């Protein structure tokens, strides 16, 4: 096998395990056994071991001496700090999206907004959560901020437990819907100042809600 192929395989394993953690397939503090991961992701033990080392540097995995690796649990105070950073970075992205959005981008934003309305009206919590992710991802893509994409990908992965809990918290979609609609309206109006403010207000609401849901067993930003 060539070096390029080996590097590609290792990268794929890192991506697959990272995605599984950020989706919530693995619970906080859950042990990550190399043999089990090797079978699950059809990868060699060495590739899995290297992937866990990489994910530890990203803050997603914690390596415990003599006990192997486990999914790192992010405490509430760190989750709040992460969201404070997101508030700044995603606020910038919303402002840039307002400056760069094409007619097609605006149509897609409005379509997601209408689907979010319908999801809330129909009590579709899971559907709303997925639409929420799509909206934030679209704003980031339209902004063209590649560095922000890298930063936010890492932060969201670290904060996944709190994201899930907040997503499913009773009444949360009804609170966040008007905030998301305000973000869409400001970007579609081409107003970078209002767009940044709307995104910051939304994530400030997330910060305020995190302590309330931290002790619950169920968890959209």
C-alpha positions as CSV (number, residue, x, y, z in Angstrom):
1,X,0.0,0.0,0.0
2,X,1.3,3.4,-0.9
3,X,1.8,6.2,1.7
4,X,-1.0,8.2,0.1
5,X,-3.4,5.3,0.4
6,X,-2.4,4.7,4.1
7,X,-2.8,8.4,4.9
8,X,-6.2,8.4,3.2
9,X,-7.4,5.4,5.2
10,X,-6.3,6.9,8.4
11,X,-8.1,10.2,7.6
12,X,-11.3,8.3,6.8
13,X,-11.2,6.5,10.1
14,X,-10.7,9.8,12.0
15,X,-13.6,11.3,10.1
16,X,-15.9,8.4,10.8
17,X,-15.2,8.2,14.5
18,X,-15.4,12.0,14.8
19,X,-18.8,12.0,13.0
20,X,-20.1,9.2,15.3
21,X,-19.1,11.2,18.4
22,X,-20.7,14.4,17.1
23,X,-23.9,12.6,16.2
24,X,-24.1,11.2,19.7
25,X,-23.6,7.6,18.7
26,X,-21.2,7.3,21.6
27,X,-22.2,8.7,25.0
28,X,-20.0,10.9,27.2
29,X,-17.4,8.9,29.2
30,X,-18.1,5.8,27.0
31,X,-15.0,3.7,26.6
32,X,-13.7,3.5,23.0
33,X,-12.2,0.0,22.6
34,X,-9.8,-0.3,19.7
35,X,-10.8,-3.8,18.8
36,X,-14.5,-2.9,18.7
37,X,-13.9,0.3,16.7
38,X,-11.7,-1.6,14.3
39,X,-14.5,-4.0,13.6
40,X,-17.2,-1.3,13.5
41,X,-15.3,0.9,11.0
42,X,-13.5,-1.9,9.1
43,X,-10.1,-0.5,9.9
44,X,-6.8,-1.7,11.3
45,X,-6.0,-1.4,15.0
46,X,-3.1,0.9,14.1
47,X,-5.4,3.3,12.2
48,X,-7.9,3.3,15.0
49,X,-5.2,4.0,17.6
50,X,-3.9,6.9,15.5
51,X,-7.4,8.2,15.0
52,X,-8.0,8.3,18.8
53,X,-4.7,10.2,19.3
54,X,-5.9,12.7,16.7
55,X,-9.3,13.1,18.3
56,X,-7.7,13.5,21.7
57,X,-5.9,16.6,20.4
58,X,-9.2,17.9,19.2
59,X,-10.8,17.5,22.6
60,X,-13.3,14.9,21.6
61,X,-11.5,11.9,23.2
62,X,-9.8,11.5,26.6
63,X,-7.0,9.0,27.0
64,X,-6.8,7.6,30.5
65,X,-3.6,5.9,31.7
66,X,-4.0,2.2,31.9
67,X,-7.7,2.4,30.9
68,X,-7.6,3.3,27.2
69,X,-9.7,6.0,25.6
70,X,-13.2,7.3,26.2
71,X,-15.5,10.1,24.9
72,X,-14.7,13.3,26.8
73,X,-17.5,14.7,28.7
74,X,-17.7,18.5,28.5
75,X,-18.7,20.2,31.8
76,X,-21.3,22.9,31.9
77,X,-18.9,25.8,32.4
78,X,-16.8,24.7,29.4
79,X,-20.0,24.3,27.3
80,X,-20.9,27.9,28.1
81,X,-17.4,29.1,27.1
82,X,-17.6,27.2,23.8
83,X,-21.0,28.8,23.1
84,X,-19.6,32.2,23.9
85,X,-16.9,31.6,21.3
86,X,-19.5,30.4,18.8
87,X,-21.5,33.6,19.4
88,X,-18.6,35.7,18.2
89,X,-17.6,33.5,15.3
90,X,-21.1,32.7,14.0
91,X,-22.0,36.3,14.4
92,X,-19.2,37.2,12.0
93,X,-20.3,34.5,9.6
94,X,-23.9,35.8,9.6
95,X,-22.6,39.3,8.8
96,X,-20.5,38.0,5.9
97,X,-23.4,35.8,4.7
98,X,-25.6,38.9,4.5
99,X,-22.9,40.5,2.3
100,X,-22.4,37.5,0.0
101,X,-25.8,35.7,-0.2
102,X,-27.0,35.2,-3.8
103,X,-30.7,34.9,-4.8
104,X,-30.4,31.2,-4.7
105,X,-28.9,31.3,-1.2
106,X,-31.7,33.5,0.0
107,X,-34.3,31.1,-1.5
108,X,-32.7,28.2,0.3
109,X,-32.6,30.1,3.6
110,X,-36.3,31.0,3.3
111,X,-37.2,27.4,2.4
112,X,-35.5,26.1,5.5
113,X,-37.2,28.8,7.6
114,X,-40.6,27.7,6.3
115,X,-39.8,24.1,7.0
116,X,-38.8,25.1,10.5
117,X,-42.2,26.8,11.0
118,X,-43.9,23.6,9.9
119,X,-41.8,21.4,12.1
120,X,-42.6,23.5,15.2
121,X,-46.3,23.6,14.3
122,X,-46.4,19.8,13.9
123,X,-44.4,19.1,17.0
124,X,-41.6,17.5,15.0
125,X,-38.7,18.0,17.4
126,X,-36.2,15.8,15.5
127,X,-37.1,17.3,12.2
128,X,-36.6,20.8,13.7
129,X,-33.3,19.8,15.1
130,X,-32.0,18.6,11.7
131,X,-33.3,21.8,10.0
132,X,-31.5,23.8,12.7
133,X,-28.2,22.1,11.8
134,X,-28.9,22.8,8.1
135,X,-29.6,26.5,8.7
136,X,-26.4,27.0,10.7
137,X,-24.3,25.1,8.2
138,X,-25.8,27.0,5.3
139,X,-25.1,30.4,6.9
140,X,-21.5,29.2,7.4
141,X,-21.2,28.0,3.8
142,X,-22.6,31.2,2.4
143,X,-20.2,33.3,4.6
144,X,-17.2,31.8,2.8
145,X,-15.3,31.7,6.1
146,X,-13.1,28.6,5.8
147,X,-11.2,29.2,9.0
148,X,-14.5,29.7,10.9
149,X,-15.7,26.4,9.5
150,X,-12.7,24.6,11.0
151,X,-13.1,26.3,14.4
152,X,-16.8,25.7,14.6
153,X,-16.6,22.0,13.6
154,X,-14.3,21.4,16.5
155,X,-16.4,23.4,19.0
156,X,-19.6,21.7,18.0
157,X,-18.1,18.3,18.3
158,X,-16.9,19.0,21.9
159,X,-20.3,20.4,22.8
160,X,-22.5,17.7,21.3
161,X,-24.0,16.4,24.6
162,X,-25.3,19.8,25.6
163,X,-26.6,20.4,22.0
164,X,-28.7,17.2,22.1
165,X,-30.1,18.0,25.5
166,X,-31.1,21.5,24.6
167,X,-32.5,20.4,21.2
168,X,-35.1,18.1,22.9
169,X,-35.8,20.3,25.9
170,X,-39.6,20.9,26.1
171,X,-40.5,24.2,24.5
172,X,-37.1,25.0,23.1
173,X,-38.0,24.9,19.4
174,X,-40.8,27.5,20.1
175,X,-38.2,29.8,21.7
176,X,-35.5,29.4,19.1
177,X,-37.8,29.5,16.0
178,X,-38.3,33.3,16.0
179,X,-34.6,33.7,16.6
180,X,-33.8,31.7,13.5
181,X,-36.4,33.5,11.5
182,X,-34.8,36.8,12.5
183,X,-31.4,35.6,11.3
184,X,-32.9,34.5,7.9
185,X,-34.7,37.8,7.5
186,X,-31.6,39.9,8.2
187,X,-29.4,37.9,5.9
188,X,-32.0,38.0,3.1
189,X,-32.3,41.8,3.6
190,X,-28.6,42.1,3.1
191,X,-28.1,43.7,6.5
192,X,-24.8,42.5,8.0
193,X,-25.2,44.4,11.3
194,X,-28.7,43.0,11.9
195,X,-27.6,39.6,10.9
196,X,-24.7,39.5,13.3
197,X,-26.9,40.9,16.1
198,X,-29.6,38.3,15.4
199,X,-27.1,35.4,15.5
200,X,-25.5,36.7,18.7
201,X,-29.0,37.1,20.4
202,X,-29.8,33.5,19.4
203,X,-26.6,32.1,20.9
204,X,-27.0,34.3,24.0
205,X,-30.3,32.6,24.4
206,X,-28.6,29.2,24.1
207,X,-26.1,30.2,26.9
208,X,-28.9,31.3,29.1
209,X,-30.7,28.0,28.6
210,X,-27.8,25.7,29.1
211,X,-27.8,25.6,32.9
212,X,-31.5,24.9,32.9
213,X,-31.1,21.7,30.8
214,X,-27.7,20.5,32.1
215,X,-29.2,18.3,34.7
216,X,-31.8,16.7,32.4
217,X,-31.5,13.4,30.6
218,X,-32.8,14.6,27.2
219,X,-31.3,17.3,24.7
220,X,-31.2,22.5,19.1
221,X,-29.1,25.1,19.1
